[in-house]
């Protein structure tokens, strides 16, 4: 009913209308999977793409949680973000995807900008689950293709590496130790700095070498490209291939692409797209800094439209080649897994909070059934959480 919506919007004064729960038309469109309406609301109406309703949801979250991947993808590429109020829940779903060995779901959630370092209600994050499920392929993906940290501790004060040491096989522990040692070795690196403004960065006769923390490198390389000349950047990369330039970040977790987006350095973004593989470029663009802002977010903030359009065109072409396959062939799998784990998450959180009436209501209408355990990926059931948090009434009246 896009035509009716256009007529209605022409007759009202406030195009950013909300209902009594602060839900916008884009929330509803995302939930329903209406791509044409979502495009119109974003492009023509200029609706607030990150409006949050009374339930703490944004349109991006609503689209994802309802399995409407085409709409979710479009909202994300136009600046949509997950709300921080849903990070624990999203981390739970990411961990569930890992538990289910559902690599398409893992990649898709991370490609939508979700930080794999976020933890669930037990302080566990994606790498904890990947280790505990003994899945080296997922571990390799997280370590090599995302900005995963290796040292986050859960509520038991244990890191993924410590859990890996408890496994019967040593391959995962050896792999994590190797990657951790690489990070330590790369902390102090040798970089080249200009003696004066006329010297070339690749002129070995006119350079001085200095030991510098890794976090200065993105800014220095950005300065070297102030004249939109990529020769210095290219020469540095070729001369020092052991330094992973595009994986270096500053004191605010900003990478070279972040700085380029802030300063409007289109040539750097273009160079990244040409130099890196498609998957690596996508990973770079999706990385978040200290404030959970990506390269595309900064381009939006500083209104560098040429960078915005370039990134969106490239991401769309990549998504059409990769994520569209998932949308066509994996949508049913995504929805079925999400529906299963949404029930588990809801039952666990209601049990932990002692919401007896809500649980009774859900049992009475058949949403929950007595025959199911509703255990999470660590084997913890609603009964475990109800007991842990002292809600004996739930254990006695409902769960037994």
HELIX and SHEET records of a PDB file:
HELIX    1   1 UNK A    2  UNK A   11  1                                  10    
HELIX    2   2 UNK A   25  UNK A   32  1                                   8    
HELIX    3   3 UNK A   35  UNK A   43  1                                   9    
HELIX    4   4 UNK A   59  UNK A   65  1                                   7    
HELIX    5   5 UNK A   69  UNK A   77  1                                   9    
HELIX    6   6 UNK A   84  UNK A   86  5                                   3    
HELIX    7   7 UNK A   87  UNK A   99  1                                  13    
HELIX    8   8 UNK A  103  UNK A  111  1                                   9    
HELIX    9   9 UNK A  126  UNK A  132  1                                   7    
HELIX   10  10 UNK A  136  UNK A  145  1                                  10    
HELIX   11  11 UNK A  160  UNK A  164  1                                   5    
HELIX   12  12 UNK A  171  UNK A  185  1                                  15    
HELIX   13  13 UNK A  204  UNK A  206  5                                   3    
HELIX   14  14 UNK A  214  UNK A  216  5                                   3    
HELIX   15  15 UNK A  217  UNK A  224  1                                   8    
HELIX   16  16 UNK A  231  UNK A  239  1                                   9    
HELIX   17  17 UNK A  245  UNK A  247  5                                   3    
HELIX   18  18 UNK A  256  UNK A  263  1                                   8    
HELIX   19  19 UNK A  266  UNK A  275  1                                  10    
HELIX   20  20 UNK A  278  UNK A  286  1                                   9    
HELIX   21  21 UNK A  295  UNK A  301  1                                   7    
HELIX   22  22 UNK A  305  UNK A  321  1                                  17    
HELIX   23  23 UNK A  323  UNK A  353  1                                  31    
HELIX   24  24 UNK A  356  UNK A  364  1                                   9    
HELIX   25  25 UNK A  382  UNK A  388  1                                   7    
HELIX   26  26 UNK A  392  UNK A  394  1                                   3    
HELIX   27  27 UNK A  395  UNK A  399  3                                   5    
SHEET    1   A 2 UNK A 188  UNK A 194  0                                        
SHEET    2   A 2 UNK A 207  UNK A 213 -1                                        
END                                                                             
